[in-house]
């Protein structure tokens, strides 16, 4: 089986390469104000936690993400408590004074925390965060200040717990263990699960979750490691330290622009951008029959598999909506894992997934399922552009302000003035007085002293000249500064005019584009209306087409039935004509033969009479007269006629109905209206039956037997009737079903195809030949039908049962 992915890494891939391909774009989006979500997914023991955390000497994705964030925003971080998260998934900005007061309040707490710069790194994880790559984002907004907040939660048995929450020890309250029994000497209080809520921007967040402001990679990873020790792990058959919960490490980056001077943060909440990167270490999917889980482990595995199944369902619905343009609801509320990341499913950021596969043969089936799901997820990418607020301030103001301060301090240093910010506290007059030469001593001790006053006059003249020079220089500087201000004002005015012109052009362009958009929207609405009309017309035409097709099919079926009925009637009429013709031909032959026999008998009687008369005339009178031959002939058994005449006035025989073999049961007699009545003497008759023209559920519900009368044309042109029988039984859905069991066939045949044997020519046949004088029909039937010679009544009504 082959699977295709955007990127496939081998077993010896370095953490650096994996980070550059998968996580680095998410960190860049985070600093640009966009959200990101990174999953590690796979079977238990496939290396998900190792991929996320890393190992000593080779950090995983999480420490590398933290290192890249702080390398990028290091010089632009705000002081602590300038940004302050509220309890409603928002962030506020404070002035420097309020932040300073809050820092002093935190430092005055009973257990003050050591600043991060002086804190010793825990040797347990020092190797994991010692990343020497110094990876950073190239384009970082220099006029913004940044602050990083981290939180760490786990989803265990579909409940959310805060891993950074300090559980207070209260000896008064009873403690409870996993078996819901009190523990007297234990120090553990079960943590309270957290609730998911939705903020005013429809983003999901965990209420009451601990969020720590961090200023370095070491401090952030120390917070992560503190929560990692509280995460629920257990020993299973597949993994010695198997994660029994989904862990979510959330990195929030708050950023806001500086004010116009480039010194302090702009005190406007609307200008704050809060982006979020969630690193999710999923618990492994597993089969309980392989882990031999029992009790709590079995419950944990069930909840893990259920949440992963919900995640798969959400991804599949997203893929279906993206591929086919549908708008199915994503079932993210079925699990806390998917409900927490509802915004990502709605397109609030990128979602990346790392699939870890273990090449063990025992994990073959689970790995196939994981890879099939992962191959499907790479086709899903929903992202919406994030509109960042525009501050409207001049870019580059931070560095210009710093350059101005450096230049000012350099100029003061050149003039011999104070440095390092002391100039701010001195007045301008003091700066001028420091540049003047010092005054000599003015004390006159002698009347004849003629040096002190000339020296004083000389120094005063020098100071006067220096003051004039400074005044002239000051006037020149003022004039130059005024000129610069005028030039700057003129340049600002020209730039404003230029910007206004550009803005007017842009506004005109925007107005034109809006007009074009309105025109296109109107055109789209018109086209949609036309399309709707065309669709309705097409629907009407299709309905008419279907009706016409159905009517055509019904007409063609009716014509076919009429043609078949016509052919059947024609065949029947031809059979009846042939039968009638044959019957009357035989009847004529029989009558001719009977007439000939009667004439022969009359001739023979006359001959006998003549013989007797001749004998009487010729014989002597004394002899005893012989018996007339015609009397002897009369005593002989009369030869049987070819067709004995029937009894002339026999009473009409009542039609005899055949008794059905299934009599005594309730039947549904289904006789379609297309059946033709036949003149067969023996007709099927079922007593107490419900006769219907079309089978219905109401009739079937009242009976337990079913009989369908079906007629078709046989090969000899006769109508063949079939009785198709079946049993009626109730179905599981409450309906009725028929199971066919047997078929009875009724066929009416004409005996015209058989020929009679001719009558014997010998008038005096022997008695042993009497049996051969029967017709062919009589030798084959056990019932003989007598007919009267010359009768026009057709077949007789007297039945003779004479088995031969």
Secondary structure, 3 states (H helix, E strand, C coil): CCCCCCCCCCCCCCHHHHHHHHHHHHHHHHHCCCEEEEEEEEECCCCHHHHHHEECCEECHHHHHHHHHHHHHHHHECCCCCEEECCCCCEEECCHHHHHHHHHHHHCCCCCCCCCCCCCCCCCCCCCCCCCCCCCCCCCCCCEEEEEEEEEEEEECCEEEECCCCCCCCCCCCEECCCCCEECCCCCCCCCCECEEECCCCCEEECCCCCEEECCHHHHHHHHHHHHCCCCEECCCCCCCEECCEEEEEEEEEEEEECCCCCCECCCHHHCEEEEEEEEECCCECCHHHHCCCCHHHHHHHHHHHHHHHHHHHHHHHHHHHHHCCCCCCCHHHCHHHHHCHHHHCCCEEEEEEEECCCCHHHHHHHHHHHHHHHHHCCCCCCCCCCCCCCCCCCCHHHHHHHHHHHHHHHHHHCCCCCCCHHHHCCHHHHHHHHCCCCCCCCCCCCCCCCHHHHHHHHHHHHHHHHHHHHHHHHHHHHHHHHHHHHHHHHHHHHHHHHHHHHHHHHHHHHHHHHHHHHHHHHHHHHHHHHHHHHHHHHHHHHHHHHHHHHHHHHHHHHHHHHHHHHHHHHHHHHHHHHHHHHHHHHHHHHHHHHHHHHHHHHHHHHHHHHHHHHHHHCCCCCCCCCCHHHHHHHCCCCCCCCCCCCCCCCCCCCCCEECCCCCCCEEEEECCCCCCCCCCCCEECCCEEEECCCCHHHHHHCCEEEEEEEEECCCCCEEEEEEEEEEEECCCCCEEEEEEEEEEEECCCHHHCCCCCCCCCCCCCHHHCHHHCCHHHHHCCEEECCCCCCCCCCCCCEEECCC
